[in-house]
Amino acid sequence: MKRISFGVIACCVAFIAAADEPPKPADFAYSMTLATDGTGALYELTLPVEVYRRLTRHDVGDLRVFNAGGEVIPHGLRRPKAVEGVPERVSLTPFPVYTSSGEIDSGMILSVRKDRSGQIIHIDTRDSGKTDRKLAALVFDTEKLKQAVRALDLEWALAPREFVGQMTLEASDDLTHWRTLARASVAHLTYEGQQLERRRIEFSPHKAKYLRLTWPARQETPEVKRAMLELAGDAPVPARHWTALSAAGPGEKQGEYLFTLPGRMSVDRARLALAQTNSLVRVELLARENSSAKWVRYAQGPVYRLAIGQESLESPELRMTAAPAPRQWLLRVTPPDGLGANPPVLELGWLPHDLIFAAQGAGPYQLAYGAAGVDPVNFPMPALLAEIEKQDKSTLIHKAEPGPETVSGGEGRLARQSDWKKIALWAALVAAVGLLAWMARRLMTQMRSSQ
């Protein structure tokens, strides 16, 4: 009897141990091999879009990194730095450059006067004595800026009534040789009762001593009073990823379109690909996780695509606070028929996480992901990364390359199923308690009969 009892207890303990064992690669729907050079202790990679499309958790927690022995190794996720918050801005007054033709000659030599501190106080050309000269360019002295510049916002001295045109922004370190940074449309106009203003020029972060703004000679450009330069900061700006969504169907009302986001991206930008030129609408973008939840507004604003003469003008991206995005999205358009018969394409942008893992155990290492019901791990990776940031990161963290996606446990792992591990655990506990109660009762009966 005692042997049977102890055997049942041993089986219960075995069930409990099995129910509490760490996950294996086969517990996840998909996986990919992580190629490393074998010389580093820590590796990082940008999380591929395929991973986001398979995840089931908002916190991107249903993933693990395994070594060749199938053991979970220390790993963590990090959001890109220096992408949110208020950027530093500097106001600069432009120096006008006049020519007789209103155009800038590639071989033109500028006459520059500076004060004792090296600051430009005057710029002119060789034909300064000629009359009827026209404004041909604006030059900004950025030599004393310690950081690179990534955007320029123009401020008109007097707001024009109607204006749309092209601007070219160039950079130089000697006022002779210029390199193009960006060509952009700027505008100040009223279109179908709405006020539209576009005076921002964005470009890849660049550091130079001088910036020059030019435009076609025939273009009647309004007077620019000053420019606000947006500094890029010390940290590099990571590349934003975009996914294009076709309308899954109409909403409940005219002018509403439904979309489904196939993944757990932390969306922070939105834009519409308009099929028709000269479209101008006001949109509201809402989202929810499922049909039982309420719609929450994520963004709103005007969206347009205009062709005015030879120029094209498109609305900027709609900005949102970065957060794990719900699955269902709703676009409301005003007026309801403003986009014509063709439904729009909604493009959502996000900044992917960086995955950092320790090369613990033998490789090759494997990233497994997509498992409903799997909780995230909590390795002390943030504290380690904080210490690494104080040192030369390039020598401490090596790059890993993800391989192609392969099926691991299969699609069935993405759907929440009955948690057999918890069921087995509770069943084992109930069985053990019941067995102990039975043994205690039997022991008491034997003790009474022996008296």
N, C-alpha and C positions, 0 to 999 in steps of 0.2 A: 504493500500500500504506500509506504513511504517513498519507495523508488518511483512509483507512478506519479506521486504528488510532486516530488522534486523534478521529475521529467517534464511535467506540465509547466511548472514554474520556469524551467530552463527554456522551454519553447516560447513562453511569454516574453522573457528577457530578450530572446533572439528576435522576436517580432518588433519589440521596441527599438532595438539597435538598428534593425533594417529600416524601420520607418524614419529614423533620424539620420541616416547616412547622407553625406553631401551629394549634390547632383553630379551626374556624369554627362559627357558630351551627347549621349543618346537621349538624354532628357530634354534636349533642345531641338527645335525644328530644323535649324540650318547651322552651318558652320563654314569657316574658311581658314586655311592655313596662313600663318603669319611668318613670312620669311625674314630672318635676321642674319647679321653678319657674324654672329657668334663671338664678338669681342666686347660687348657691352653688358652692364648689369641692369640697365633700364632701357626700355624701348618705347617709342611712341608712334602713333599713326593717326591720321584723320579718319574718323569713323565713316565708312562707306555708306552711300545712300541705301544700298541693299539691306543693311542692318536695320535702319530706321523703318523700312517697309515691313519687317517681320516682327518688330518688338510689340509687346502687348501692354507694357506699363508706361504711364506718363513720365515717370522718373528715369526711364531708360535703364531699369534695373534688372531686367530678365536677360542678362548676358553674363558669360564667364570666360576666363582665359585659362586653358589647360596646358599642361606640359605633355610630353610623350607618354608619361606614365598614367595619364588620366587624372592627375591631381590639379585642383584649383590653385593657381598661383596668384600672388598679390597683384592687384590691378585697380585702376580708378579712372574716372572720367573728369575732364576739365573743360569748362567753357572757355572760348577765346577771350583774352583780356583786352581791355582798352577799346571796346566797341560800343559801350553804352555810356551814358552820362553826358554832361554838357561839355562840348569841345572848347578848347582855348581859341579865342579869336583876337585878331589885331586889326586896328583901323589904320589905313594908310591913305594919304592924299596923293593922287596921281600927278605926274609931271607931263604936261601936254607936249606933243611933238607936231610941228607944223611943216608942211611942204607946199610947194606951189601947185602940185598935181593932186594933193590929197591922198597920195599913195606912198608906201614905204619901199624904197629901192634896196635890193639885197646888198648893194655895195655902199650904202649910205653911211657916212661918218658923222657921229654925233659929237657936239661940243658940250662938255660937261663941266660944271663948276661945283666944287664941294667946299664945305666949311672946314674948320680945323679938326672937327671930330670925324671927318670923312663922310658926312651926310651930304647927299646931293641937294643942292639949292637951286639949280637951273640946268635945263637941257635945251639945246637948240641944234639946228642943222646949218650947213654951209650957206644955204640960200636964205638966211635969216633977214637979209636986207631987202628981199623982194616983197612987193605988195600983193594983196589978194591971196595970201596963203590960206590953206585949209588945214583943219585938224586931221592928222593922219594916224596918230597913235597916242597911247597913254603908257607911260613907263612908271613902274613902282620899284622903289629901292627896298629890297628885302635882304640886304647884305648882313644886317645885324640880327636877323631872326636866327635863333639857335636850332629851331626845328623845321622840318620839311612842311610844305604847304600842300593841302589836298583839295581846297575849294576856295572860290572867290565869289562874294556877293556884291553886286554893284548897287550903288545908291545914286539915283538921278538928282541933279541939282534942281531940276524942274521936271516933274513927271510929265511925259509926253501924252498927248491925247490918244494917238494910235501909233503903235510902233511894233514891228516885228523884223528881226534881222539876224545876221550871223556875226559872231565874234570869234576871233582866233587869239588864243593865249599862247605866248612863247616865253622861253626862259633863256638867260644868258649869264655868263660870268665876266664878260668883257665889253658888253654893249656893242659888239661887232658881229659875233657869231651867235645865231639864235636857233633854238630847237623848239619844235611845236609840242605843246602839252595837251591842248584840247581845242576842238572846234564845236561851238554850241550855239543854239538858237536862244535869243533873248527877246522878250516881248512885254508890252504893256498895252492892252487893248480890251475893248468890250465886244463880246461875241454872244449874240442871242440873249442879251440882257444880263450876262454874267461878266464880272470883272476878272480878267486873267492877267497875271503878272509872272514873268519868268526872267529872273536876273541872276541866277546862280550858275556858275560854271564849275563842274567837278572834274577831277583828273586824278591819276595815280600820284601818291605822295612824292613830292619832288623838292629838292633844296637847290636854290640858285641865288646869285647876288641880285639879279634883276628879273622882273617880269614885264612883258610888253603885251598890250591889248591892241589889236588892229581889227579892221573891218573893211569891206569893199568901198572903194572911193565913191561909188554912186549912191551909197546907202546914207540916208539922213539919220545919223545916230544922235540920240539925245545926249546932252552934256552930263558927264559922270562927275559927281562931286567928290566921292571917295569910294573906297572898296573895303569890305571886311574880309580879311584873309583867315581862313580856318586852318589851324595847325594840325598836323597829323599825329603828334604825340610821339613818344619814344618807341612804343610797341608797334610792330607791323600790323596792318589791318588784314585779317584773313579774308580769303575769297568767299563770297556768299554763294550758296548753291540755290538753284531754282528748280521747281517742278511745275509743269504746266498741266492744268486740270481742265478737261472738257466738261461741259454741263451734263450732269447726270439726268436732268429733267427739269421741267418748269416747277415753280413754287405754287403756292395757293392763289396768288394774285398775278395779274399781268405785270410784267417787268421784274419778276422774281426768277432767279435761276439757282438750282441746287448743284452742289459739288461734293465730292467725297475725297478726302485726303488719305492716300494709301500709306500711312506711316505715322511715326511719333516724333516728327520734327518740331523744334522750337522755333516756330514761324515768327518773324519780326518785320517782314516787308510783304507788300502785295502790289500787283500791277495787272492791268487788263490789256490783252491783245485785241484791239478793236479791228473788226473786219472792214469797216467803211471809213474812208477819209472824210474829214469835216464832221466828225462826231463829237458832241459835247453833252455830257450828262453829269448828274450828281449821283454818287453811289453810296450805299451803306453796306458794309460787310459784317455779317454776323456768323456765329459758329456755336455748335453744341456737340456733345459727345454722342448722344443718341436721341431717338424720337421722344423719349420720356422726359428729357431735360429741356430747360428754357433756352431760347436764343439769347446770346450775349453779344453786344456790339464790340467789334474789334477795331474797326476803322471806318472813316467816312471822308468824303471830299469830292471835288470835281475831277472828272477824268475826260481827257480830250485828245483828239488827233486831228490837227488842222493843217491844211495846205494853203498858205497865203502867198500868192505869187510864186516865186521860186523857192520859198522857204517852207520848212516843215517844223511844226511845233507839237510836241507830245508832252503830256502831263507827267510830273515826277511820280516816284513810287509813293504809295501810301505806307506810312510808318505805323508799327504796332509795338507794344511792349513784348519783348521776347518771353514766351511761355510755351510749355508743351501744348501743341495744337490739338483741338478736338477733331473728330473724324468728319463731322457734317458741317458744311459751309453754305451760307445763303447770301446771295447778292441781290440787293434791291436797287433798281435803276429808276431815276426820275429825270425826265418824263418816262413813263413805262414803255413807250414805243421808240425811245431815243436811239436804240441800237439797231433798229430795222429787224429784218427777218432772221438774221444770222446770230445765234447765241455767242456771247463772248467767251474767250479762253481766259481763265483765271490763273495767274502765275503767283505762286507763293515762294518767298525766299527765306532762308535760314542759314545760320552759321553752325556747322557741325562741331560736335565734341572732339576733343583729342583724347584718345585712349592711351594710357601709360601703364606698362606692366613690367614686373621684375622677372628677369631670366632665371627663375628658380627651377632647378631640375633640368633634365635633358630636353632638347628640342627634337623635332619641330613643335612649335607652339600652335595652339588652335584657339580661335575665337568662336564660341558657340553662342547662339542667340535665338530668341523667340520661344518662350515657354510660359504659358498662362499658369498663374499660381506660384511661380518661383519668386522668392523675395530677393531684394538686392543685398549684396555683400557690403561690409563696412571696413575695408582695410584702411589703416591710417596713412593713406597716400597723400592727402592734402598737406599734412605736417612735413612729410618728406620733400614734397615739391617746393614748399616754402623755403626750406633750407637750401635746396638746389638753386632757386632763383637768386640767391646771394652769391653764387659762384658762376663759373663759366658753363652754362647749360650745354653748349655744343659738344663739350668733351665728356659730359656725364650721361646724356640721353642720346641714344642712337635711333636711327629711323628703322621702322619695320614696314614691310610691304605686304598688303593683304593679297591673298590668292583668290581664285574664282570661288563663287558660292557653291556649296555642295549640300545635298540633303543629308541630314543627320537623323533625327527622330521622326521627321516628316510633319506634314501639315496638321496632323492630329494634335500636336503639342501646342498649337496656337489657340485652340479652343479650351475653355475651362472645363475640366472633367471632374468626376467625383475624386476627391483626394484620398486615394486608397491608403496612403501612408498614415494620415491622421486617423482614418477609420480603423486601420490595423492597430495603431497605437492605443486608441481608446478600447478596442475590443480586447487587446492583451491586458490592459489595466483592469478592465471589468472582470475578465476571466481570473486574473491573479487575485483580485480582492475576493471574488466569490470562492475561489479555492481555499484561500486562507480562512475565510469565515466557516467553510465546511469543515476544514481540519480542526479549527478551534472548537466547534460544536461537538465534533466526534471525540476530541480529546476530553472535553468536559463530561461527556456521556460515559466514557471509559473510567474516568476518575470516580464518578458517582457509583458505578457498578462495582468498583473494587472496594468501596467502603463497607 
